[in-house]
């Protein structure tokens, strides 16, 4: 029961933080839950996209590969 209440409070504070127009100036008690939930949400979203095959290489290696030597 306490875990569910804690999770609900975390999501409520994250929602309040997400509705703020000045996210760079949030107080710590709103910023921590907001960024925690946001980072985890985008991590899950990225995993789902990777499993669907929607990957994109954003940089190339600085070292030459086996075929480029």
MARTORMAR-277269 format. One record per atom (N, C-alpha, C): residue in one letter; atom name; x, y, z. Coordinates in Angstrom, 3 decimals. Atoms other than C-alpha are relative to their C-alpha. Layout:
BEGIN
R  type  atom      east     north        up
R     a    CA         X         Y         Z
...
// end
This chain:
BEGIN
R  type  atom      east     north        up
R     x     N     0.825    -1.192     0.000
R     x    CA     0.000     0.000     0.000
R     x     C     0.871     1.259     0.000
R     x     N    -0.874    -1.175    -0.049
R     x    CA     2.798     2.438     0.865
R     x     C     0.771     0.185    -1.301
R     x     N    -0.711    -0.096     1.274
R     x    CA     4.625     1.601    -2.367
R     x     C    -0.891     0.640    -1.050
R     x     N     0.942    -0.576     0.957
R     x    CA     1.519     2.437    -4.401
R     x     C    -0.200     1.495     0.275
R     x     N     0.153    -1.418    -0.338
R     x    CA     1.077     5.727    -2.523
R     x     C     1.246     0.794    -0.378
R     x     N    -1.245    -0.664     0.368
R     x    CA     4.745     6.604    -3.029
R     x     C     0.121     0.167    -1.512
R     x     N    -0.027    -0.092     1.460
R     x    CA     4.535     5.829    -6.731
R     x     C    -0.983     1.023    -0.525
R     x     N     0.997    -0.992     0.400
R     x    CA     1.379     7.877    -7.063
R     x     C     0.466     1.420     0.295
R     x     N    -0.532    -1.319    -0.355
R     x    CA     3.007    10.807    -5.268
R     x     C     1.112     0.409    -0.960
R     x     N    -1.075    -0.273     0.957
R     x    CA     6.060    10.535    -7.528
R     x     C    -0.571     0.437    -1.347
R     x     N     0.608    -0.357     1.279
R     x    CA     3.874    10.608   -10.639
R     x     C    -0.748     1.332     0.076
R     x     N     0.699    -1.274    -0.174
R     x    CA     1.792    13.482    -9.274
R     x     C     0.981     1.170    -0.023
R     x     N    -0.999    -1.065     0.002
R     x    CA     4.885    15.589    -8.573
R     x     C     0.640     0.158    -1.378
R     x     N    -0.547    -0.072     1.360
R     x    CA     6.279    14.700   -12.019
R     x     C    -0.977     0.703    -0.935
R     x     N     1.013    -0.664     0.831
R     x    CA     3.005    15.808   -13.617
R     x     C    -0.030     1.493     0.276
R     x     N    -0.035    -1.421    -0.353
R     x    CA     3.085    19.103   -11.728
R     x     C     1.244     0.649    -0.600
R     x     N    -1.231    -0.525     0.581
R     x    CA     6.693    19.604   -12.851
R     x     C    -0.072     0.119    -1.506
R     x     N     0.092    -0.040     1.457
R     x    CA     5.856    18.826   -16.466
R     x     C    -0.914     1.121    -0.484
R     x     N     0.926    -1.080     0.385
R     x    CA     3.107    21.456   -16.496
R     x     C     0.610     1.386     0.190
R     x     N    -0.650    -1.292    -0.228
R     x    CA     5.528    24.203   -15.473
R     x     C     0.556     0.544    -1.306
R     x     N    -0.527    -0.617     1.221
R     x    CA     6.488    26.643   -18.207
R     x     C     1.493     0.293     0.126
R     x     N    -1.430    -0.293    -0.215
R     x    CA     9.944    27.257   -16.628
R     x     C     0.670    -1.215     0.630
R     x     N    -0.548     1.260    -0.511
R     x    CA    11.419    23.745   -16.320
R     x     C     1.422     0.148     0.525
R     x     N    -1.372    -0.188    -0.473
R     x    CA    14.962    25.072   -15.789
R     x     C     0.052     0.628     1.385
R     x     N     0.031    -0.672    -1.299
R     x    CA    13.869    26.863   -12.616
R     x     C    -0.888    -0.720     1.007
R     x     N     0.837     0.753    -0.931
R     x    CA    11.924    24.100   -10.870
R     x     C     0.712    -0.174     1.340
R     x     N    -0.621     0.325    -1.291
R     x    CA    12.516    23.654    -7.139
R     x     C     0.379    -1.486     0.021
R     x     N    -0.524     1.369    -0.026
R     x    CA    14.358    20.437    -6.255
R     x     C    -1.093    -1.028     0.282
R     x     N     1.038     0.964    -0.341
R     x    CA    11.259    18.778    -4.801
R     x     C    -0.925    -0.285    -1.177
R     x     N     0.735     0.278     1.235
R     x    CA     9.616    19.046    -8.254
R     x     C     0.923    -0.482    -1.113
R     x     N    -0.923     0.337     1.078
R     x    CA    12.686    18.735   -10.460
R     x     C     0.421    -1.472     0.056
R     x     N    -0.446     1.390    -0.106
R     x    CA    13.848    15.357    -9.121
R     x     C    -1.042    -0.996    -0.501
R     x     N     0.988     0.949     0.537
R     x    CA    10.572    13.487    -9.708
R     x     C    -0.252     0.206    -1.498
R     x     N     0.255    -0.274     1.416
R     x    CA    10.051    15.219   -13.063
R     x     C     1.083    -0.607    -0.877
R     x     N    -1.085     0.516     0.830
R     x    CA    13.480    14.357   -14.461
R     x     C     0.136    -1.518     0.141
R     x     N    -0.043     1.449    -0.182
R     x    CA    13.406    10.829   -12.976
R     x     C    -1.018    -0.682    -0.905
R     x     N     1.049     0.602     0.825
R     x    CA    10.122    10.026   -14.687
R     x     C     0.279     0.248    -1.483
R     x     N    -0.264    -0.319     1.403
R     x    CA    11.105    11.792   -17.933
R     x     C     1.119    -0.871    -0.573
R     x     N    -1.133     0.808     0.483
R     x    CA    14.448     9.963   -18.258
R     x     C    -0.425    -1.460    -0.157
R     x     N     0.439     1.395     0.095
R     x    CA    12.869     6.586   -17.543
R     x     C    -1.028    -0.197    -1.106
R     x     N     0.980     0.090     1.080
R     x    CA     9.977     7.263   -19.934
R     x     C     0.708    -0.058    -1.357
R     x     N    -0.698    -0.008     1.289
R     x    CA    12.360     8.090   -22.802
R     x     C     0.898    -1.227    -0.154
R     x     N    -0.772     1.241     0.085
R     x    CA    14.534     5.052   -21.962
R     x     C    -0.895    -1.148    -0.455
R     x     N     0.946     1.049     0.394
R     x    CA    11.516     2.741   -22.237
R     x     C    -0.427     0.213    -1.449
R     x     N     0.382    -0.320     1.385
R     x    CA    10.454     4.514   -25.433
R     x     C     1.107    -0.414    -0.976
R     x     N    -1.115     0.382     0.850
R     x    CA    13.933     3.969   -26.906
R     x     C     0.146    -1.510    -0.114
R     x     N    -0.071     1.455     0.035
R     x    CA    13.931     0.292   -25.978
R     x     C    -1.087    -0.562    -0.903
R     x     N     1.100     0.474     0.845
R     x    CA    10.542    -0.214   -27.623
R     x     C     0.310     0.276    -1.467
R     x     N    -0.347    -0.307     1.387
R     x    CA    11.716     1.556   -30.790
R     x     C     1.112    -0.904    -0.510
R     x     N    -1.086     0.896     0.405
R     x    CA    14.892    -0.555   -30.860
R     x     C    -0.537    -1.402    -0.275
R     x     N     0.593     1.314     0.226
R     x    CA    12.839    -3.737   -30.527
R     x     C    -0.828    -0.034    -1.278
R     x     N     0.761    -0.090     1.242
R     x    CA    10.703    -2.554   -33.448
R     x     C     0.906     0.177    -1.211
R     x     N    -0.940    -0.149     1.100
R     x    CA    13.848    -2.074   -35.529
R     x     C     0.190     1.423    -0.474
R     x     N    -0.122    -1.411     0.374
R     x    CA    13.685     1.715   -35.648
R     x     C     1.223     0.609     0.670
R     x     N    -1.229    -0.529    -0.591
R     x    CA    17.314     2.406   -34.802
R     x     C     0.666     0.963    -0.970
R     x     N    -0.686    -1.008     0.798
R     x    CA    19.455     5.266   -36.033
R     x     C     1.391     0.211     0.586
R     x     N    -1.369    -0.236    -0.446
R     x    CA    23.228     5.638   -35.841
R     x     C     0.219     1.507     0.007
R     x     N    -0.158    -1.459    -0.110
R     x    CA    23.995     9.123   -34.571
R     x     C     1.444     0.444    -0.107
R     x     N    -1.399    -0.355     0.182
R     x    CA    27.788     9.008   -34.784
R     x     C     0.743    -1.225    -0.523
R     x     N    -0.824     1.102     0.480
R     x    CA    30.496     6.931   -36.375
R     x     C     1.257    -0.088     0.865
R     x     N    -1.185     0.237    -0.814
R     x    CA    33.546     5.455   -34.698
R     x     C     1.176     0.808    -0.534
R     x     N    -1.180    -0.759     0.407
R     x    CA    36.748     7.503   -34.745
R     x     C     1.085    -0.933    -0.521
R     x     N    -0.997     0.977     0.432
R     x    CA    38.791     4.336   -35.272
R     x     C    -0.499    -0.730    -1.243
R     x     N     0.411     0.759     1.182
R     x    CA    38.765     2.553   -38.612
R     x     C    -0.375    -1.424     0.375
R     x     N     0.435     1.370    -0.256
R     x    CA    36.969    -0.777   -38.644
R     x     C     0.918    -0.991    -0.704
R     x     N    -0.822     1.058     0.587
R     x    CA    38.353    -4.093   -39.859
R     x     C     0.117     0.172    -1.524
R     x     N    -0.023    -0.130     1.446
R     x    CA    37.440    -3.405   -43.488
R     x     C     0.652     1.286    -0.491
R     x     N    -0.528    -1.290     0.410
R     x    CA    38.909     0.122   -43.524
R     x     C     1.504     0.145     0.228
R     x     N    -1.433    -0.094    -0.289
R     x    CA    42.506    -0.669   -42.525
R     x     C     0.820    -0.298    -1.208
// end
